[in-house]
Amino acid sequence: MPQPASAPVVVSSVEGSFPWAESFFYRKLLAALGYFSPGAWQGIDRFSVTGYRRWHPR
């Protein structure tokens, strides 16, 4: 039986931990590549093109 639209979404700890772990890893990867440090690569996400192509195929 479907739940009403106002029912709260329940996420298990396994389902909730993967997005957190993925974003934590990505942030660490960006830090290792100098995304947050002053310099030529500051603020440039080297993986943005790859991610964009994966989520927006032609």
C-alpha positions as CSV (number, residue, x, y, z in Angstrom):
1,M,0.0,0.0,0.0
2,P,1.5,3.4,-1.0
3,Q,2.3,5.9,1.7
4,P,0.7,9.4,1.6
5,A,2.8,12.2,0.2
6,S,3.3,13.7,3.6
7,A,4.8,10.6,5.1
8,P,8.4,11.1,6.2
9,V,11.2,9.5,4.2
10,V,13.1,6.9,6.2
11,V,16.6,6.2,5.1
12,S,18.6,3.3,6.5
13,S,22.0,3.9,7.9
14,V,23.6,2.0,5.0
15,E,21.7,4.1,2.4
16,G,22.5,7.3,4.2
17,S,26.2,6.6,4.8
18,F,27.1,6.1,1.1
19,P,26.3,9.7,-0.1
20,W,28.1,11.1,2.9
21,A,31.2,8.9,2.3
22,E,31.2,9.7,-1.4
23,S,31.1,13.5,-0.8
24,F,33.8,13.1,1.9
25,F,36.1,11.3,-0.5
26,Y,35.4,13.8,-3.3
27,R,36.2,16.7,-1.0
28,K,39.5,15.0,0.1
29,L,40.3,14.4,-3.6
30,L,39.7,18.0,-4.4
31,A,41.9,19.1,-1.5
32,A,44.7,16.8,-2.7
33,L,44.5,18.4,-6.1
34,G,44.8,22.0,-4.8
35,Y,41.1,23.1,-5.3
36,F,41.0,24.9,-1.9
37,S,44.6,26.1,-1.8
38,P,45.7,29.5,-3.3
39,G,47.3,29.1,-6.7
40,A,46.6,28.4,-10.4
41,W,44.2,25.5,-9.7
42,Q,42.2,27.1,-6.9
43,G,38.5,26.8,-7.5
44,I,38.9,24.7,-10.7
45,D,37.2,21.3,-10.4
46,R,39.1,19.0,-12.8
47,F,36.3,16.5,-12.7
48,S,33.4,18.8,-13.5
49,V,33.4,18.0,-17.3
50,T,33.4,14.3,-16.6
51,G,30.6,14.5,-14.1
52,Y,28.6,16.8,-16.4
53,R,28.9,14.4,-19.3
54,R,27.9,11.4,-17.1
55,W,24.7,13.2,-15.8
56,H,23.9,14.9,-19.1
57,P,24.5,12.5,-21.9
58,R,24.0,13.7,-25.5
